[in-house]
Amino acid sequence: MELFPPIPSFFSGAYGVVPSVAFPLGFFFHLRDLSCVPVLNPSSLFSTPRPLTVHSPLVEQEARLELSLVLQQIGFGLIGLFLAFLLKSVLPLAILQPSWQLQWANALRTTAIFPLLGAVLLLLAQFLRPTSTSLAAQLLWVRRLAAVAAIGFMLLIPLQIHAGLSLLGAGNNRELAALRQVKAVGEEIRRANTEAAMRLALSHLPGAPAQIQGTFTRSIEQVRSVVLDQLQPQIQRADLRLAELRSLRLQSDLLGWITDGLAALALAVCFSALGQLQPGGPSLLLLVLFLPALLLDLLFARGSRYRAAQPAEHAWLDSLQEGDDTPPPGGPGSP
């Protein structure tokens, strides 16, 4: 039995071409009629196979639990990293020194992002695992510490300004003390009447030897005049230079205090948004924002209660303003 029927005569001119085209096409349509054989997609032969995804509540719950545990561990790790960096920056302790106070404030500002991100990760972990009581208790303590940190950053603003002013004043005082020493030497030279007193006064000048040997070739008055003529212009230039340096330092430190204060304020807002004093209660930021409204509500409620308790007196005052001498019932003068 022949697999292919004889080719008609009108295909004889293309005998070598027609079978090469007709056989693949016939075989392809023959396969398409078989429902048990799938049709191959040529692009799927070179594509990466996709993993099988099983959508079930159990798998999703396990994935959420695993992600929650990872976020919890990273959150506490960031808080521990903050403590390590902070201890490295502030040790050894020198609480009363302004330089240490500024160093401590700078360390707090630069490393506060780590506990902030750690607390946010703990919030996400608790959102993914809301039934965990241990995580909820830990998060509550973290949010209470965040509220304390917000108050601390607000107190950090005046602290760093005070420490900066102390350091600025200490530097200015050292330079002013050196200038005063030179002025005192000038007064001592002006009062010297003997050669020994003049030698002693000249030895007190900055950079001069402790003992001046030899004798003066000129009189005491001429020596005094020459020394004071050279010393007075230097003192005046030092006065002007010191005033200029104090102004420049104050401007530079003021810019630093403003930027550091804004950074501390921003961190206080962030930690107050995380801070929470009671479980299920509002954050510290919401309490601060709504505190003026609550105070106004209390004042208006108290005023309305006071007016409701004394209606007759207000009516009696209204009657006096209208010129009526007869008070209404219940007012002053009624039996």
C-alpha positions as CSV (number, residue, x, y, z in Angstrom):
1,M,0.0,0.0,0.0
2,E,1.4,3.3,-1.0
3,L,1.7,6.0,1.6
4,F,1.1,8.8,-0.9
5,P,-1.2,8.7,-3.8
6,P,0.2,9.2,-7.3
7,I,0.9,12.8,-8.2
8,P,-1.4,14.2,-10.8
9,S,0.1,14.9,-14.2
10,F,-0.4,18.7,-13.9
11,F,2.2,18.5,-11.0
12,S,4.6,16.5,-13.1
13,G,6.6,19.6,-13.9
14,A,7.1,20.2,-10.2
15,Y,7.6,16.6,-9.2
16,G,10.6,17.3,-7.1
17,V,9.1,20.3,-5.3
18,V,5.5,19.3,-4.5
19,P,6.2,16.3,-2.3
20,S,8.7,18.3,-0.2
21,V,5.9,20.8,0.5
22,A,2.9,18.5,0.7
23,F,4.4,16.0,3.1
24,P,5.1,18.5,6.0
25,L,1.8,20.3,5.5
26,G,-0.2,17.0,5.5
27,F,1.6,15.7,8.5
28,F,1.0,18.9,10.4
29,F,-2.7,19.0,9.7
30,H,-2.9,15.3,10.6
31,L,-1.4,16.0,14.0
32,R,-3.7,18.9,14.5
33,D,-6.7,16.5,14.2
34,L,-5.3,14.4,17.1
35,S,-6.6,15.8,20.3
36,C,-4.2,13.8,22.4
37,V,-1.1,15.5,20.9
38,P,-0.3,19.1,22.0
39,V,0.8,21.7,19.6
40,L,4.4,22.8,20.2
41,N,5.3,26.4,20.5
42,P,8.7,27.0,19.0
43,S,9.5,29.9,21.4
44,S,8.9,27.6,24.4
45,L,11.8,25.4,23.4
46,F,14.3,28.2,24.3
47,S,12.5,29.9,27.2
48,T,13.3,29.4,30.9
49,P,10.8,27.2,32.6
50,R,8.6,28.9,35.2
51,P,8.4,27.4,38.7
52,L,5.2,26.0,39.7
53,T,3.3,28.3,42.1
54,V,0.9,26.8,44.5
55,H,-1.7,29.3,45.8
56,S,-2.9,28.1,49.2
57,P,-3.5,29.9,52.5
58,L,-1.0,27.6,54.3
59,V,1.8,28.6,52.0
60,E,1.0,32.3,52.2
61,Q,0.9,32.1,56.0
62,E,4.3,30.4,56.2
63,A,5.7,33.0,53.9
64,R,4.3,35.8,56.0
65,L,5.7,34.2,59.1
66,E,9.2,33.8,57.6
67,L,9.2,37.4,56.4
68,S,8.0,38.6,59.8
69,L,10.8,36.8,61.6
70,V,13.4,38.2,59.2
71,L,12.2,41.7,59.7
72,Q,12.1,41.3,63.4
73,Q,15.7,40.1,63.5
74,I,16.9,42.8,61.2
75,G,15.1,45.4,63.3
76,F,16.7,44.4,66.6
77,G,20.0,44.1,64.8
78,L,19.8,47.8,63.7
79,I,19.0,48.8,67.2
80,G,22.0,46.9,68.5
81,L,24.2,48.5,65.8
82,F,23.0,52.0,67.0
83,L,24.0,51.1,70.6
84,A,27.5,49.9,69.5
85,F,28.2,53.0,67.4
86,L,26.9,55.3,70.2
87,L,29.1,53.7,72.8
88,K,32.2,53.9,70.6
89,S,31.6,57.6,70.0
90,V,30.9,58.7,73.6
91,L,33.5,56.7,75.5
92,P,35.3,57.7,77.7
93,L,32.6,59.7,79.5
94,A,33.2,63.4,80.2
95,I,29.6,64.6,80.8
96,L,30.6,68.1,82.1
97,Q,32.8,69.0,79.2
98,P,31.2,71.0,76.3
99,S,33.3,69.2,73.7
100,W,32.1,65.8,74.9
101,Q,28.5,67.1,74.9
102,L,28.8,68.2,71.3
103,Q,30.4,64.9,70.4
104,W,27.6,63.0,72.0
105,A,25.0,65.1,70.3
106,N,26.6,64.6,66.9
107,A,26.8,60.8,67.5
108,L,23.1,60.8,68.4
109,R,22.1,62.7,65.2
110,T,24.2,60.6,62.9
111,T,23.3,57.2,64.2
112,A,19.6,57.8,65.1
113,I,18.5,56.5,61.6
114,F,19.4,52.9,62.7
115,P,16.9,52.6,65.6
116,L,14.3,54.5,63.5
117,L,14.5,52.0,60.7
118,G,14.7,49.1,63.2
119,A,11.4,50.3,64.8
120,V,9.8,50.6,61.4
121,L,10.8,47.0,60.5
122,L,9.4,45.8,63.8
123,L,6.1,47.5,63.0
124,L,6.0,45.7,59.6
125,A,6.9,42.4,61.4
126,Q,4.0,42.9,63.8
127,F,1.7,43.7,60.9
128,L,2.6,40.4,59.2
129,R,2.3,38.5,62.5
130,P,-0.5,40.2,64.5
131,T,-1.2,37.1,66.7
132,S,2.3,37.1,68.3
133,T,2.0,38.4,71.8
134,S,5.8,38.4,72.5
135,L,6.4,40.6,69.4
136,A,3.6,42.9,70.4
137,A,5.1,43.3,73.9
138,Q,8.5,44.0,72.5
139,L,7.1,46.5,70.0
140,L,5.3,48.3,72.8
141,W,8.6,48.8,74.7
142,V,10.3,50.0,71.6
143,R,7.5,52.5,70.9
144,R,7.7,53.7,74.5
145,L,11.5,54.2,74.1
146,A,10.8,56.0,70.9
147,A,8.6,58.5,72.8
148,V,11.4,59.1,75.3
149,A,13.8,59.5,72.4
150,A,11.6,62.2,70.8
151,I,11.6,64.2,74.1
152,G,15.4,63.7,74.3
153,F,15.9,65.1,70.8
154,M,13.9,68.1,71.7
155,L,16.1,68.7,74.8
156,L,19.1,68.1,72.6
157,I,18.6,71.4,70.8
158,P,19.2,73.8,73.7
159,L,22.0,71.4,75.1
160,Q,24.1,71.6,71.9
161,I,23.6,75.4,71.7
162,H,24.8,75.8,75.3
163,A,27.8,73.5,74.7
164,G,28.6,75.4,71.5
165,L,28.4,78.8,73.3
166,S,30.7,77.4,76.0
167,L,33.3,76.3,73.6
168,L,33.1,79.6,71.7
169,G,33.5,81.6,74.9
170,A,36.4,79.5,76.0
171,G,38.3,80.1,72.8
172,N,37.6,83.8,72.9
173,N,38.7,84.0,76.5
174,R,42.0,82.3,75.8
175,E,42.8,84.8,73.0
176,L,41.6,87.7,75.1
177,A,43.7,86.6,78.1
178,A,46.8,86.5,75.8
179,L,46.0,90.0,74.6
180,R,45.4,91.3,78.1
181,Q,48.8,89.9,79.1
182,V,50.5,91.9,76.3
183,K,48.6,95.0,77.4
184,A,49.7,94.5,81.0
185,V,53.3,94.2,79.8
186,G,52.9,97.5,78.1
187,E,51.7,99.1,81.2
188,E,54.6,97.6,83.1
189,I,57.1,99.0,80.6
190,R,55.4,102.4,80.9
191,R,55.8,102.4,84.7
192,A,59.5,101.1,84.7
193,N,61.9,103.7,86.0
194,T,65.1,101.7,86.4
195,E,67.1,99.5,84.1
196,A,66.3,96.4,86.2
197,A,62.6,97.1,86.1
198,M,62.8,97.6,82.3
199,R,64.6,94.3,81.8
200,L,62.0,92.5,83.9
201,A,59.2,94.1,82.0
202,L,60.7,93.2,78.6
203,S,61.2,89.6,79.7
204,H,57.4,89.3,80.2
205,L,56.8,89.9,76.5
206,P,55.6,86.8,74.5
207,G,58.7,85.1,73.0
208,A,61.2,87.1,75.0
209,P,64.0,85.4,77.0
210,A,63.5,85.0,80.7
211,Q,66.5,87.1,81.5
212,I,67.8,89.9,79.4
213,Q,71.6,90.3,79.8
214,G,73.7,93.3,79.1
215,T,73.2,97.1,79.5
216,F,71.1,99.5,77.6
217,T,73.1,101.9,75.3
218,R,70.3,104.5,75.6
219,S,68.4,106.0,78.5
220,I,65.3,104.4,80.0
221,E,63.0,107.0,78.5
222,Q,64.4,106.3,75.0
223,V,64.1,102.6,75.4
224,R,60.5,102.9,76.7
225,S,59.6,105.1,73.8
226,V,61.1,102.7,71.2
227,V,59.4,99.7,72.7
228,L,56.0,101.3,73.1
229,D,56.1,102.7,69.6
230,Q,56.5,99.1,68.3
231,L,54.1,97.5,70.8
232,Q,51.0,99.8,70.6
233,P,50.3,99.2,66.9
234,Q,50.5,95.5,67.4
235,I,48.1,95.6,70.3
236,Q,45.6,97.6,68.2
237,R,45.8,95.2,65.3
238,A,45.4,92.3,67.7
239,D,42.2,94.0,69.1
240,L,40.7,94.4,65.7
241,R,41.7,90.9,64.6
242,L,40.2,89.4,67.7
243,A,36.9,91.2,67.2
244,E,36.8,90.0,63.6
245,L,37.6,86.4,64.5
246,R,34.9,86.4,67.2
247,S,32.3,87.7,64.7
248,L,33.3,85.1,62.1
249,R,33.2,82.2,64.6
250,L,29.8,83.3,65.9
251,Q,28.4,83.3,62.3
252,S,29.9,79.9,61.5
253,D,28.7,78.4,64.8
254,L,25.3,79.9,64.4
255,L,24.8,78.2,61.0
256,G,25.9,74.9,62.6
257,W,23.5,75.4,65.5
258,I,20.6,76.0,63.1
259,T,21.3,73.0,60.9
260,D,21.9,70.7,63.9
261,G,18.7,72.0,65.6
262,L,16.7,71.3,62.5
263,A,18.1,67.8,62.3
264,A,17.3,67.2,66.0
265,L,13.8,68.5,65.4
266,A,13.2,66.3,62.4
267,L,14.4,63.3,64.4
268,A,12.1,64.3,67.3
269,V,9.1,64.3,64.8
270,C,10.1,60.9,63.5
271,F,10.4,59.3,66.9
272,S,7.2,61.0,68.1
273,A,5.4,59.5,65.2
274,L,6.6,56.1,66.3
275,G,6.2,56.8,70.0
276,Q,3.3,55.3,71.9
277,L,2.6,55.3,75.6
278,Q,-0.3,52.9,75.9
279,P,-1.2,49.9,73.7
280,G,-3.8,50.9,71.1
281,G,-3.5,54.6,72.0
282,P,-2.5,57.4,69.7
283,S,1.1,58.2,68.9
284,L,3.0,61.0,70.7
285,L,2.9,63.1,67.6
286,L,-0.9,63.0,67.4
287,L,-1.1,63.9,71.0
288,V,1.1,66.9,70.5
289,L,-0.8,68.0,67.4
290,F,-4.2,67.7,68.9
291,L,-3.3,69.1,72.3
292,P,-4.3,72.7,71.5
293,A,-7.6,71.5,70.1
294,L,-8.2,69.5,73.3
295,L,-7.4,72.5,75.4
296,L,-9.8,74.7,73.5
297,D,-12.5,72.2,73.7
298,L,-12.1,72.0,77.5
299,L,-12.1,75.8,77.8
300,F,-15.3,76.1,75.7
301,A,-17.0,73.3,77.5
302,R,-16.2,74.8,80.9
303,G,-17.5,78.2,79.7
304,S,-20.7,76.8,78.4
305,R,-21.3,75.0,81.7
306,Y,-20.7,78.2,83.6
307,R,-23.2,80.1,81.4
308,A,-25.8,77.4,81.7
309,A,-25.5,77.4,85.5
310,Q,-26.2,81.2,85.8
311,P,-28.9,82.1,83.2
312,A,-30.7,84.6,85.5
313,E,-27.7,86.8,86.1
314,H,-27.0,87.2,82.4
315,A,-30.6,88.1,81.8
316,W,-30.4,90.7,84.6
317,L,-27.3,92.2,83.1
318,D,-29.0,92.4,79.7
319,S,-32.0,94.2,81.3
320,L,-29.6,96.8,82.9
321,Q,-28.1,97.5,79.6
322,E,-31.5,98.2,78.1
323,G,-32.4,100.7,80.9
324,D,-35.0,98.5,82.6
325,D,-34.8,98.9,86.4
326,T,-37.0,95.9,87.2
327,P,-35.0,92.8,87.3
328,P,-36.5,89.6,85.8
329,P,-37.7,86.8,88.1
330,G,-34.8,84.9,89.6
331,G,-32.4,87.8,89.3
332,P,-30.8,89.9,92.1
333,G,-33.4,91.5,94.3
334,S,-36.1,88.8,93.8
335,P,-37.6,87.4,97.0
